[in-house]
Amino acid sequence: MDTMLEARLQTQQRSTHNGQEASLWSSGFRMKLEAVTPFLGKYRPFVGRCCQTCTPKSWESLFHRSIMDLGFCNVILVKEENTRFRGWLVRRLCYFLWSLEQHIPPCRDAPQKIVESTGVQDVLSGRAPGGAGEGQMSNLVKKEVQRILGHIQAPPRPFLLRLFSWALLRFLNCLFLNVQLHKGQMKMVHEAAQAGLPLVLLSTHKSLLDGILLPFVLFSQGLGVLRVVWDPRTCSPALRALLRNLGGLFLPSEANQSLDSSEGVLARTVVHAAMEQLLVSGQPLLIFLEEAPGVQGPRLSALGQAWLGLVVQAVQVGIVPDAMLVPVAVTYDLVPDAPRDVHHASAPLGLWRAALAILWSLCSCWGCGRRVCVRVHLAQPFSLKEYTSNTRSCWGSRQTLEQLLQPIVLGQCTVVPDTEKEQEWTPVTGPLLSLKEEDQLLVRRLSRHILSASVASSAVMSTAIMATLLLFKHRKGVFLSQLLGEFSWLTEEALLRGFDVGFSGQLRCLVQHTLSLLRVHVALLRIHQGDLLVVPRPGPGLTHLARLSAELLPAFLSEAVGACAVRGLLAGRVPPEGPWELQGIELLSQNELYRQILLLVHLLPQDLLLLQPCQSSYCYCQEVLDRLIQCGLLVAEETPGSQPACDTGRQRLSSKLLWKTSGDFTDSDSDDFMEAEGRYFRLGQQSRCPDFFLFLCRLLSPLLKAFAQAATFLHQGQLPDTESGYTEQLFQFLQATAQEEGIFECADPNLAISAIWTFRDLGVLQQMPSPEGPRLHLSPAFASQDNQEKLEQFIWQFICS
């Protein structure tokens, strides 16, 4: 009886609390706040300049100071002024009239020109491998060419494009508060397009909606019909047919066959001819360099690299003199997603499922005030030909992760090899197989370079800042009055690091809007004194907050790597729970810091760091050290007999630094190894240093803790097993650990895959062939539990609990 009364009382208290919380959300926190919609301000750091090392001429062109002051525009805000007509009827039909006035350039005789191209004619006449020769066989091959070409593309239909633009404009206005675009970035793209060279836009991929949002944005800005590369695995045949008529491109499945296959040769020839005709016609092309959302695997898309390889090959053989490459990114407050029963990553999206997803998105936004803001980023265009001619001189020797780290992990060696890490998780498929190995390497490094530029130019949204604060700084809750100050502080820190933010407005309104978007994962508790307590809800929702906070990580990545490296350096000297003043007594030499940073840089996946191929690990270590000094976490310590750090007098250059190759940036007298050996640092003793140091360390904790748990799981997992099977085992272990310890930010399948692939590169796991397919085995070097514990300790030294 007492148990029933207690249960009833708890139910009443829970319902009362839920009712109070719902009242807080609906009443706007019961505070008198002016309803201001978050929108982008005019004055922001201008981001997206191209690489000055690889493309110095492009860096100087297409940019002038006045571009920075052009401000932003809301692409989906179409009014009477955007049409040629005026009147009350125009104000009601402005969307329809605007879509009718958009210019669609004609695209005639493209299929015929593709069939008449040199490569296709060589196949039809039998001069090329896999050719048909003359007679009836030639007619069959010609029909096969027409079938493959119909699978790749179709001429855009102007009426369908206008109708779709009108419907999409209405849909986007229902789904989003605004879609912001910097006018200066758009002006740079327009000037690049006026040069007469083909325009190739290479974008990140946050949502399936990107494939229709980006073409609409550029179409509305007068860039013409954008040809979009779609992944055929994500679309049903009916949806592919519709997208082809709207400008979509699809790679035929035959193009992925082996090099000696006649069907593969024919398909790749047609694809090459279609790409050549597309570039010659001057139509802009959009390629996604990231895998589609929901696909578990490497970050860089194999399909995107294959299409980029076609562009590189067309420029190399002289089909077009050059191509202008534009890094692109799209950021959302919250990424629009479909319900799980409507769309799944493994099932192709059809017309019916797409319609249900649209209806679900509209119903979820209708009347709830949860519409999000979107920001489209267009970085500075650069010349592909200039990049190709400059980047080959920066290639040097590389070693695998097993050669770099395994001897150090096992205690067999203490010296880190002075070479770069070779780590490539994206397989080479499709037309990229027909390129030479040197050109394949060029395409892989170019795609990584562009993806790094796209991420660096992306704006930080308010949800990423809020998720980072709640997850890594105020896990147990924070008062709303304090959260306002923390939100402003982290925004300023991101701006100071040269990253743009995708919001502006009154601080209270911004925080209210952001918390309302995250209301599923955040609880509000009213306490006495009229303040609110904001608490992240414990449970799997923390995984979603961790994914949102990952959008902010690039802004603080260098400092986070440096803080974790300092944590690893102090791990063997000072107890981690010791006071900050005790840790500040320790002297840290520059050589020790370089070594520790290098170890962590080698351990972290390339997909996370996204280091530009033209930047060496040594230069990155110096950048990390400079960032730690700039933010005050490290202070130079003068040792007796050493030259003062502030001495700028003329120094004698050592003989070994007199002559260096053009790609070697270690010829600075301040980077002399013998001179750096005597430099020492201490931890800064400012009042803000301890909290900021812990905050930076925690930014990398989800990935590093997943790696540490993967090392613990080595003696529990069932091996040998397939890669997918062992990934599922590890993911279930991460989920079980999350339930026990509450670290749900580590229970992510993508983190499980990263851990397994990193361990495979490190030589912990080995992939062996078997009749059932490749299977993972535990390598002999880590078969003993002692070596497994050494691996676990090596990872835990970088983690700050």
N, C-alpha and C positions, 0 to 999 in steps of 0.2 A: 504493500500500500504506500509506504514511504517512497519507494522507488518510483511509482507511478506519479506521485505528487511532484517529486523532483524533476522528472522528465517533462511534466506539463509546465512547471515553472520555467525550466530552461527554454522550452519552445516559445512560451509567451515573451520571455526576455529577448530571444533571438528575433521574433517577429517585430517586437517593439524597436529593437536596434535597427533592423532593416527598414522599418517605416521611417525612423528618424533620419537614416542615411539617405533614403530616397527623397525625403523632404529637403535635405541639404542640397542634393544635386539639382532638384527642380527649382529651388529658390535662389540658385546662384550663390551658395554658401551663406545665404541670409545676410549678405553685405550689399550695401548700396554701391553698385558698380555700373559704370557706363558701358553699354553694349557696343564694344568696338571690335570689329572683325579683324583678326590678325592679317596683316598684309605686309609685303616687303617695302621697306623704306627705300629712299633714293640713294643714300650714301652708304656704300658697302665696300669692303676690299675687293678690288677687281682681280679675280682669279682666272686661271686657265691659260696663262702664257705658255707657249711651247718651249721645248728644251733648248736652252742657249748653247749647250755643248754639241748636240747632234744636228740642230737646224738653226745656226746663227743667222742666216739670211732671212729665213721665215720669221724669226723672232723680231727682226727689225721692221719687217713689212706688215701691212694690214693692221697696224696699231698706231694710234696717236692718243694723246692725253685727253682730248675732248670726248673720246668714246666712253671714258669712265663716268662722265656726268650725264649720260643720256637717260639713265634711270630704267624703270621696269614698266612692263605693260601686262595687262591681264588678257591672255589670248582668247579666252572664252567669253569675254565681255563684248558683245556685238550690239550696237545701238543704231539708231537712225542715221547718225553721222558716218557710219561705216558703209553706207550705201549711197547711190547717186540720187535717191529720191527723198522727198520730205512729205510729212503729213501724218494724220492720226492712223491711217491704214498702214502706212509704212512702219510705224512703231510697233504694230502688232504682227507684221509679216517680215520684220527685218532679218530674222534668221534665214528665211526662205529666199529673200531677195539677195542677201549676201552670198549664199551658196550659188545662185545663178550667175553672179558677177565674177566669180573666181575664174581666172584664166587657166585653161587646160591645154597645153601644147599638143598638137597632133602627133601621133606615133604610127605612121603608115609604112607598109612594106617591110617591117622589121623581120617577120618570119622568113620572107623570101630572101632577104639579105643574109640571114644566118645560114640558110641552106646553100647559098651561093658563095659562102666564105671559103677560103683556101683549104682550111683544115677539113671541113665537111666534104668538099669536092674531092680531096685526096682519098678519103675513106670510100666515097661512092665509086671512084674510078679504080680503086684497088692499089693505088700508089702508097698508101699508108698501111701499117700493120693492122690487120683485122678488116681490110677493105673488101669490097664486094666484086669488083671487076665489072664486066659488061654483061648484058642480057637480063634474064628474069631475076637473077640474084640482086642486081643493082636496084630494081624496082622494089624488091622486098626490103632492102636496106634503106631505101628512101622513105618508105612508109614507116619504118622503125625510127628514122630520124624525126619524122613529123610527130610520131607518138611521144618520143622523149621530149621534143621541144614543147609540145602541148602540156606535158607534165611540169616543165620548168616554169613557163610563163604564158601569159596571154595579153593581147593588146588591152590597155585600160579603156573602160567604157565611160565616156564623159557623163552620160545621164546617170549611170549608177554611182559614179563618184560624187556628183552634186547631191543626189538623194541621200547618199550615205553621210556626206558632210553635214547636211541639214539635221538628220536624225542624231548624228554623233554630237553636234553642238548642243542640242537639247539635253541629251543624256549627260554630257559632261557638266552642264550647269546644274543638273539635279544632283550629281554625285560629288562635285567639288565646290568649295568656296571660291577658289580662283586657281588659275594655272599661270604662273608668273614666268616671264622671259625677259632677260636683260636686253635692252635695245642695242647697246654697244656690242654685245656678242653677236646679235643678229646682223649688225652692220658689217662686222668682220667677215661673216659667212657670205653676205651679199657681194662684198668686194672680191672675195675669192672666186665666187661663181662668175663674176663679170670678166675674169681673166681668160675665160675660154677653156679652162681645164676641167675635167670631170671631178665631181665632188663626191667623196666617199665619207659617210658619217659612221663612226664606230662607237657603239653605245654600251653602257651597262644594261643589266636586265633585272629589274626589281619586280616586275609584274607582267602578266600576259597582256595587260592593257597597254604596255609600252608600244607594242607593235602597231596599234591604231592611234595612240595619242601623239607620238612623235610625227608621223606623216601628216596628221591634221594640223599640228602646230606649224610645221614648215610650209604646208600647203596654204595656210591662212596668211603667212608672211610673204607670199609671192615667190616661193622657191620652186613651184611646180609640183608635179606628181612624183612622190618619193617611192622608189622601188625598194621594197622591204624583203629581206631574207627571212623566211620562216622555217622553223624546224618541222619537217613533215610528220614527225612522230607525235606532235602535240595537236594535230588537226585531223579531222575525219575527211574522207574524200569530198563530201559536199561542201564542207567549210573551205577546203583547199581551192575548190573551183570558184567560190565566191571571192576569196582573197586574191586569187590570180587576176580576176577581172578588176580588182581594186589596186593592182600594181604589185602583188606579191610574187616572190620568187621561191622556188622549191628545188632542192637538189634531188635528182632521181636516185633511187636506191641502187641502180646498176653502177653508178659512179664510185661506189665503195668496194666494188669487186677488185680482185687482184690485178696486177699489172699485165699479166699474160692472158687475161680473159678478153675475148673479142667483144663481148657485150660491154665490159667495163671500158675498153678503149673507145668504143663508139659513143657511149654516154659521156665520157670525159671530153671527147672532142666536141660534142654538141654544147656542153656546158661552157667550154672555152670560147666557142664561137658566139654563144649568147652573151657572155660577159664582154667580149670584145665589141660587139655591136652596141651593147648598152653604154659602154664607156665612150665610144665614138659619137653616139647620139647626144651625149652630154646630159643624160638624165641622172639626177642624184640618186645615190645608193645608200641604204642603211643596213649595216651589219651589226648584230649583237655579239659582243666578245665574251659575255658571260653566259653560262648555262641558264636555261629557263628556270624560273622559280619552282621550287619543289623537287628538282632533279638532284639526287644525291650523287655527288661526284666532284671532279675538279672544278675550280672556279672558272678557268678559261675554257671556252667552248671549242670543241674540235670542229664543229660545223662552221663557226665563225672564222677560225683560222684557215679552213679550207677555202672559203670565199675570199678572204683577204689574200691568200696565196694566188688566186686567179688574177686579182688586181695587180699584185706585184709582178707576176709573169707577163701580163699585158704591157706594163711599162717597160720591162726589161727587153722584150722583143721589139719594141718600138711601135706597137699598135696605137698608142697615144704617147705624146712626148713626156707627160708627167700627170700626176694626180694629186689633188689637194685632200689631205686627210684631216678630219675634224673629230676630235674626241667629244663624246656626248654623254650626258648623265641625266637621269630623272630621279628626283627624290620626293617622297611623300611623307606627310605627317604619319599616316598609317597606310601601309600598302593594301590596296583593294584586293580582296581574295574572295573566291567562291566557296560556298559551303562544301563540306567533304562529300556529301552524297550527290552533288552536282558535278563536281570536277575533281579528278585525282590525277596526280602527276603521271601515273603509268597508263591512264586511259586517254585516248585521243578526244579532243574537244569537238563535238559536233554542233550543228546548227541548233538543235533542240536544247542541248545542254547549255550552249552559249546564251540562248534566249532566257532560260531559267536562271542562269547566273546574273543576267542583266536585271531581271525582275527581282531577284533576291537582293541585289545591291540597291535598287531603288526603294524597296520596302524597308530595308535596314536603315536607310538614311531619311525616310519620310517621317517628318515630325519629331525626330529625336535630336536634331541639332548636332549630329556627329559628322557633318561634312568636313572633309580635310582639305588642306592646301597642298599644292603641287608646285615644284620648281623645276624648270627645264634649263639645263646648262649646256652651252655651246662653247667649247674651248677654242683657242686660236688655231686656225688652219695652218698646216705646214706641208712642205713639199716632200712627196715620197721619194723623188729622185735625189734630193739633197740628203735625206736621212740615209738612203742606201749607200751613197758615196762616202758619208762620214762615219757611219757606225761600224763598218768592217774593221777599221783601225783600232777599235776598242776591245776586240775579242782577244781573250787570253786563255791560259790553261785553267782547267777546272777539275775538281775531284768530287767524288760521290760523298754523301753524308757518312757512309760507312768508313771511308778512308779518313775523313776529317775528325769524326767524333768518337768512333768506337774505341780506339786505343786510350783516349782520355777517360771515357766512361769506365772502362775496365781497370784503370790505373796503370796501364802499360806505358803511358807517355804523358808528359805535361805540356809539351810545346804544341801550340796550334799551328798547323801548316799555313804558310803564307800563300794561299790560293783561294779562288772563289768556289762556291758550292754549285754543283750541277744537280738540279732537281727539276724534273719535268713530269708532271702527272697527267697532262692532256695527251691522249693518243693521237698519232698521225693517221688520218683517214681521208678518204675521198680524193679529190684532185691534188691534194698536197702530196700524195704518194708519188706522183709522177715528177715532182721537182727534185733537183739535186739536193744532196744532204746539206750543202752550204746554204742553199736557198730556203730549205726547210728551217734551218736554224735562224735565218734572217726573219722569216715570218713569225716564228715563235717569240723572238725577242722584240720584234716590232709590236706584236699584239700585247705583250706584257708592258711595254713602254706606254702604249696608248691607254690601256686599262688603268695604269698608275696615274696618268694625267687626268683621266675621267674622274677617278675617285678623289684626286686632289682638288679638282674644281667643283666638286659637289658641295652644296650648302648643307649645314647642320640644321636639322629641323628641331622644333621645340620638344617633340616627343622623345627624341634621342637624348637631349639634355636632361629632361625630367626622369627618364628611365635610368640614366647613369647616376643621378643624384640619389634616387631612392634605392638603387641596388648596391652601389659601392660606397656610398657615403652615409646614408641614413637608413640602413637595413631595418632597424627597429622602430622607425617612425621619426617624424620631424614636425614641429609646429609650422603652421602655414605662414606665420609672420617670419620665421627663420628661413623657410623655403623660398620666400620671395627674394631675400638677399642672396641665397645660394644660387638661385637661378640666374640672377643678374651677374654674379661673380663668374660662373662657368661660361656664360655667354661672352663676357669680356675676355676671358682666357682664350676661347676659341678664336675670337676676332684678332687678338694679339698674335696668334700663330698663323695668321694669313688665311684663315678659313672663313668663308662667308656663312651667314646664318639666314635661314629661310623664313624669317618672321620679323615683325616690329609692332609697335603699339604700346598701350599702357601695360605696365608690368603685371598688375593684378588681373587684367583681362586676359593676358597671354597665359598666365598660370592657370586661371580658371578654364580657359579653352583647352589647354593641354591636359589637365586633370580630367576634364569631361571626356576626352578621347580615350583616356586610360582608365576609365571608371570600372571596367571589368576586372582590372588587376590592382586597383587601389581602393582602400577603405578610408572614409572620413569619419572621425570621431569628434563630437563637440564636447569640450570640457569647460570647466569654470574659467573665468576671466575673459570670456568671449573669444577665445582662440580655437582653432581647429587643429586636430592631430591627423596628419597624413601618413598612412601606414601601407606599405606594399602587402598585398594579400599573400600569405604563405601558400606554397603549393606549385603546381606546374605553371601557373601564370608567371613565375619568375623566369622561366625559360623565354617567354615572349619579351619580357623586359630586357633580358640579356641580348636578344637579337636586335632590339631597338638601340641599345647602348653601343652595339658594335658599329653603328653608323658614326658615332663620335670618336671611335678609337683612332682613325687616321690622324686626327688633329693632335693627339697626345701620344702617338705611337713611339716616337723617339724618346721622349721622357719616360714612358712606361718601360721600355726596354732598358734604359739606363738605370731606373730605380730598381728593377728586378735584378739587374747585374750587380748593383751595389749591395742589395740584399743577399745575394749569393756570396759576395766577397766577405761580408760581415758574419755570415752564418757560422763559420768555423772559429770566429774570434770572440764574439759577444753573444750572450743569450738573446734570442729574439724578443723575449718578454722584458728585457732590460730597459732602463730609462734611456730616452733620447740623448741626454747629456753624456751617458756612458758610451754610447755608440759614437758620439761625436769626437771622442778622444782619439779614436783610431786613425792612423795615417793611412791613406790609400794612394799608392803610387799609380802613376799614369799607365805604366806597363801592365800592372795588375788589372786596372780598369779596362784597358783595351782587350786583354785576354778574356775577361769575364763577359764583356759585351759580345765579343766574337763567338764565344761558346753559345750564348743565348740566340744570337742571330742565326747561327747554323742550325740550332734546334728548331726554331720557329719555321713554319711552312712558308714557302715563297708566295703562296696564295694569300697569306695574311700580310706579309711585309710589303709585297709588290715593289721591291727595289727596282729602280730603272736599270737596265743592262749597262748603261754607260757609267753607273756609279759603283765603285768598288766597295767591298766590305770595310776596308780600312778608312775610306772617306766617310762611310756611314758611321763608323765608330767615333770618328772625330766630331761628326755632327751631333751624335748622341751626347758626347762629353760637353760640347759647347752648349747644348740645350740645358743640361743639368747645371752648368755654371750660370747661365743667363737667368734661370728661374730661382737661383739662390740655394739649391739643394747641395751644391758642392762649392767650397771656398778654397782657393789656392793657398797653400801653406808654404811659407818660405823656410827652407832648411838651411842650416849653417854651411857656408861654402858654395851654395848654389847661386846661379845668376837670378836676380829678381825677375819675377814673371812680368813686371811692368816695364822692364828695361827694353827700350826700343832702339838702342844704339846699334851701330853697324856691326854685324857679326861676320866671322870668317866662315865661308862655305867649305865644307869638307870636300875632299877630292871625289868621293863617290857620288856627290850630288851635282857635279859640274855638267854631266851629260845625261839626259834622260830621254826616253821615247816620248812622242807627242801625247800619248794617252796616259802617261804617268804623272799624277798630280802630287807626288810625294817630294817634289824638289823644293819645297818651301823650307827655309832655314828653321822655322818654328816647328817643323815636323821631323827634325833629325832624331834618329833613334837614340843616339848617345845623349842628346840633350834632354829628350823626354824622360830618360831613365831617372833623372834626378828630380822630377816634378812630383809633388805630393799634394793631396787634397784632404780636407776634412768635411764632415757633414755640416751644413749651415745650421746655425743655432737661433734663427729667427723663430718667433712664436708660431708662425704658420707652417713651418717646415715639416714637423712630424705628421700632421694630418694630411698635408699635400703628398708627402712621400708614401703614406699608406694608400691614399687614393690612387696614385699612379700604379702602385704594385697590384692593386685589386683589378685594374682594367684588364690585365692579362691573366687573371686568376681562373676564369672559366676554362680557357684552353689548357693552361698548364696543369690545373687540377684534373682535367680529363686525361691528359698524358700520364700523370702520376697514377691515377686509378687504373689506366690501361696497363701500366707496369705492374701494379698489384695483381691484376687479373691474369697475368701470364701463367701463374701456377694453378689457377682455377679453371681456365678455359679448356675446352675440349678441342685439342689439335691432334692430327691435321683436320682441316675443314676448308670449305670454299671461302673466298673472301666475303661474299654476302652473308654466309652462314656465321662466320666469326664476327662480322660487324653486328649482326643481330644479337649474338651472345654478349658482346661488350656493351651494346646499348641497353640490354636488359639489366646488366650489372650496374651501369650508371644510374638507371632508374631506381633500382633497389637501394643503392647507396644514397641517392637523393631522398628517398623516403625515410631512411634512417637518420641522415645527418642534416637534411634540409637544404642541400646545395643543388637546387633544381636547375641552376643556370648551366650546370655541366651535363645535364641529361638531354643532350642534343645529338641526333644521329649524324649530323655533319661533323661534330667534334669527334665522334667515334671513328668515322672514316678517316679524318685527318690523323688521328693517333695511330691507326693501323698502317696507313701509308707511310707515315714518318718512321715507325718502327721497321717497316719493310726496307726503307732506304737506309736506316741505321744498321741493318744486319741483324736485328732482333728476330724478325720473321723472314722466312725464305719461301718463295713461291716455286713449287715443284710441279712438273707435268704429271698427269695421271690419266687413266682411261676415261674418267668422268669429267676431266677438265683440270685446269690449274688449281692446286690446293696449297694452303698456307701450312708451313711447318715451323716449329720453334728451332732456331738455328743452334748448332752445337755450342757456340760461344756463350749463349745465354741459357743453356739447359740447366746449369746449376743454380740453386737458389741464391747463392752468394752473389753471383753476377746480376741476377734479377734485382736484388736489394741494392747493389751499386747503381743500377740504372734508376731505381726509384729515388735513391738519395740524391743522385745527380739532378733530377727534375725538381725535387722538393726544395733544393737550396734556393731556387728562384721564386718560390711561393711565399707570400707573406700572409699568414693566417690572421 
